[in-house]
Each structure stands twice: as C-alpha cells, then as structure tokens.
C-alpha cells in the first residue's frame, strides 16, 4: 500500500487504518494471516488504488 502512496494512520486492536492522501479516504484493514479476495477488491476500490 505504501508503494501506491498510502500511509498507516493508526493501529487498532485487530485492524490497521490506512489513508490515501490523494483522496483523503481511510480504510480499516484487518490484520489476519489471510484476507478474502472480495475484501481485498473492496479495499483497493475504496482507496482508489490500481487493481492488483
């Protein structure tokens, strides 16, 4: 995510908040070993990142 200009805003107990400074949008991303593809697509879309 840093590769695309996002930065870590803060850490919660089970999620990390990432921000895209270009759009100002913040997204909560779970800290799990595996994240479902559907959730990854939602995160990428909401942060306005290029598709992986």
N, C-alpha and C positions, 0 to 999 in steps of 0.2 A: 504494500500500500504506500510505503514511503517513496517507492520508485515513481509513483504517479502523483506525488506532491502532497499526499495526506499526512497528517501527523497525529500522534497519540495524544488525546486531550486529557484523559484520566483513566485510571484502573478502578473498577468496581470489584465486588467480591467474586462474581462469576462472569463478568463481561468487561470488555475494554471499549472505551468510547473513542472513535476515530473521527477526525474532521477533515473535510475537503475545503481548504481555504479559498479556493476559486469560487465555490458555490455557498460556503458557509454551513453546509449541511453536516450534521453529526449523526453517526450511526453506531448503535450498540452492537458489538460483535462478541459472541460467546467465546470463551476460552475453553475449548474442548479439543480432544485429540482429532475428532472427525466432525466436520460441519457438512450437512446435506447440500448437494449441488443446488437445489432450489433456493436455499437460504443464501448461498454464495451469489447466485444470479441477482437476488433481491438487493443484496448489499452493494454489488457492483453498479447496479442500475441507480440505486438511491444516492450513491456518492458520485454519480456521473463519471465513472471510470471506464476505460476501454474494456471490451469483453476479453476474458482470458482464453 
